[in-house]
Amino acid sequence: MTAALSTLLQHPRLRLLLMACAILMYLAIVVIGNLPGARADIGHYASGAVLHSIAYAVLAALWFLGSSGSMPARAVKAVLAVAVMGAGDEFIQSFFPYRGAKVHDWAVDCTAAIVVTALLCLLLPKAVPAAKR
């Protein structure tokens, strides 16, 4: 089973697809999150911290699985990508009068990325060996 998982996760097309999904998801977060009233409407179901942690944890997992290299290298790439995406999201929010940029939200994004990549490093060390360069 781990050999099949390893082969699947190293397939170049799957990696490209995972990275594309991460980018499309980020763009959806930015666009939908900045629609007037959208954040307030969804706020009835989940707090901002919960929404940020779930969204950016998924982004980190997609980026981690779509990256190549050793587990620590993938983790660093994923956390840095989420840090940049989260900062970009907050920067864009600062231009809307009904939204605001918050360092706390960015910290939640980065924390979610760190937790998810650490879990993936623990759960997948044997299943996904480092890709050859």
Sequence and secondary structure as in RCSB ss.txt:
>XXXX:A:sequence
MTAALSTLLQHPRLRLLLMACAILMYLAIVVIGNLPGARADIGHYASGAVLHSIAYAVLAALWFLGSSGSMPARA
VKAVLAVAVMGAGDEFIQSFFPYRGAKVHDWAVDCTAAIVVTALLCLLLPKAVPAAKR
>XXXX:A:secstr
 HHHHHHHHT HHHHHHHHHHHHHHHHHHHHHHTSTTHHHHHTTTS HHHHHHHHHHHHHHHHHHH  S HHHHH
HHHHHHHHHHHHHHHHHHTTSTT    HHHHHHHHHHHHHHHHHHHHHSTTTS     
